[in-house]
Amino acid sequence: MALVQRLYERAYRRRKTPWDTGIPPPELVEVVEGPNALEPGRALDLGCGTGTNVIYLVQHGWTAVGVDFASHAIESARRKADWVSGATFVEGDVTRSSELGVEGPFDLVLDIGCFHSVGPSRRDAYVREAARVTRPGSVMKIFAFGPRLKLPGTHRTREPEIRRRFAGAFELERVQPGSHPPGAAWFSLRRRG
């Protein structure tokens, strides 16, 4: 088990997960319920944690799949989703989703804090997998830490890297600075035709 995975497993076991608020972020609510909301379809949550966003999506008419490498988080997500239909949780590496049986096409791909935990040498595999499971016009939302914050298991994520790595399959439509932590940002991408 890699160091990053051990760190997350320990955090979930000890319930020291400040990122797991149990509340969908306003940026996701805007996509699902806002004036330009997407029509419900299929969604994929990369690094889904305990399933808060997958369950939110299902409650709003979506079918959703969550993937996370932290077994404790996936177990918790499955327990939380016992009473809803349309939610599926898969334990494993998001850069190898084809090996996990995760198949698209998905209309929405959500990543809240996963990409910045993927090592630089695995990021191209991450992008290939995201492209593989989306269709032209699919939306991808990524929340990632930027250059100002360095936590164990995270790697800087800046706009030029997002543009470069995703350019072949996705168009970066918007970058929205996050308020917490400093330097974080939301990246809104759309799958090219």
N, C-alpha and C positions, 0 to 999 in steps of 0.2 A: 504494500500500500504506500502510495506516494505521501510525502510530507504534507502537502496541501490537503489531501483527503483525510489524513489523520487529524489535522487541525480542525477541519469541519466536523468530523465524527465526534471528536471530543467536545466541541462547542455544543452540538445538538444533544449529546448525552447529558451534559451539565446544565442544559437550558440557558446557556450564555450566548444568545443569538440576537444581538440588538437589531440586526437586519430583518428579523422575522417578526414584524409588527402585528401580523394578523389582519392588516388592512390593505386593500389594493391601493396602489399609488394613484394620485389624481391624473397622472399621464395615461394610465391604463383606463381609468374611468372615462376620460375624455374620448378615447378611441372607441369604447363600447357604448357610452351613453350620451356623448356630446352631440352638438348640432351636425357634425359631419361624421357621425358614428358609422363604423363598418357594419354591414349586414352580418348577422351571426353565421358562422361557418365552422371551419376546423382551425384550432389553435394549438400551438406547440410552445410550452414554457421550458426553456433551457435553464437548468439550475433552479428547479421549481421549489426547492426546500420542502416545507411542510404543506405545500399545496394551496396556499391562500388564493393565489391568482387563478389557478386552474378551477377551483371551486367557484370563485366569483364569475369566471367566464361561463361555466356550465349553468349557473343560476340565471344568466342572461341569454340563454338560448344557444350557446356554443357547444361543440364537442371539443374536448381538450385533452391533450396528453402532456404530462409533466415528466421531465427527465432530470435526475440528480444522482451524483455518485455517492452521496451520504446515505447509507442504509437506514440509519436512525430517522433521518428526515423523511425518506420514502415510506417507512413504516408508519410514521405519524400522519403523513398525507393520506395514506390508504385508510387509516382509521377515521380521519376527519371526513373522508368522502364516502363512507359506508352508506349514508342516507341519500346520496345524489346519484343520478345516472348521467352518463356521458363523460365521466372523468376516468382517465387511465393514468397510472403512474409506473414508470420504468426506472429501475436502478441501473446506472452505468455512466459511461463516459460520453459526454455530448459530442466529442470529436469522432466517435465511432458509432453513431446512432444507427447506421445501416446494420451493424452487427447485433444491435439490440432489437431489431425488428420494427424500428420506428419508420413508418412509411407515410409519405405525403399523398396528395399535395395539401399543404396547410395554407390558409388564407392570412393567418397572423402568426408571427413568431415573436415571442417575448423573451427577453433576457434581462433580468434585473440582478446584476452583479455576478454573472457567470463569465462573460468574456474576459473581464480583467483578472479572473482567477486561472484562466487558461494560459499555460506557458507560451512564450513567443514561438517556440518550435512547433507547437500544435495548433497555432491560430489559423494557418492555411487550411488544415483539415477541418477545423470548426466551420470556416466559410464554405468549403466544399459541401459539407453535410447540410448546412443551412440552404444552400442553393439547390441541393438534390431534392429536398422535401418541400420546396416552394414552387409556385407557378408564376408566370408573368403577372404583375400587378399585386402580388402578395406584399403585405406590410411587415416590416421587422422593426421592433423597438428594442434598443439596447440602452441600459443604464450602466455606466461604468465610471470607475474612479479615474481621475486625470493625473496630471503631473505633480500635484501638491500633496498627495497623501500616499504613503507607502505603508501598507500593512502586510504582515506575514501572509504569503500565499497569493498576493496580488501583484499585478504588473501594470505599469503605466499604460493608459489608453488615451490616445490623443486623436484629434480629428484627422490629421494627415495619415495616420496609420489606418484608421477606419476607411478613409477614402481609397487608399492604396490597396488594402487587402480585399475590400468588397467590390472594387470597381468593375471587375469582370462580370459580375452577376447582379449587383445591386447599385442603385443610384442613391446617394446620400441626399435626402431632401431637406433635412433640417437638423440643426444642432441647438439644443436648448440647455444652457448651463443649469446645473443642479444647485440647490442651495445648501445641501448637506450630503456628504462632507464637502469642504471647499475643493474646487477643481473637478468635481464630478460633472457629468453631462448625460443628457438623453440624446441618442442618435436615432433619427427616424429615417429608415431606408425603404425603398420599394424595389421589388424584383423586376429586373429588366425583361423586356419581351423577347 
